[in-house]
Amino acid sequence: MPNWVDEVEPMTFKGQIAVPYTWWVGDTGSRFLEAIRDQATFLGTRCPDCDTVYVPPRKNCGRCFTALDQWVEIARRGVVTAFTIVRANHPLQPVKSPFAYALIRLDGASVSILHLITKDLARLSIGVTVEAHFKEASQRTGHILDIDHFQII
């Protein structure tokens, strides 16, 4: 018996599918985003066993699996640990190009957070110091993009 797949010409369709969604960020994520929204500050969680500080915070340590309930305030400044410059526009990007996605290890944190650098890209390099700039309080909604961008110092 012939397989019907052998009798069908393989066809493809190139397109994009928008998949809007909403999900709860949990109590840990909510506290982090509330601090950004309400105080324009960063909170992290510190592991009592291995002293790792997570920003964004976690409920459990990724290194030793200890439950994390010690909250610490983290500085607005940090260093770039990796980056890529985006030069092409796409409708789903948060800002128009050129800009950079950068991993930034905030002072006092053990891990990096991913965010945007939108200005002075010619000076961008690994190890450069940056500082967070938040949207005006009236514009903040409890979203990671309440951090408008990081600026090279």
Secondary structure, DSSP 8 states (H G I E B T S, - for coil): ---GGGGS-----------------HHHHHHHHHHHHHHS-EEEEE-TTT--EESS--SB-TTT--B--EEEEE-SEEEEEEEEEE-S--TTSSS-SSEEEEEEEETT-SS-EEEEE-S-GGG--TT-EEEEEE--GGG--SSGGGEEEEEE-
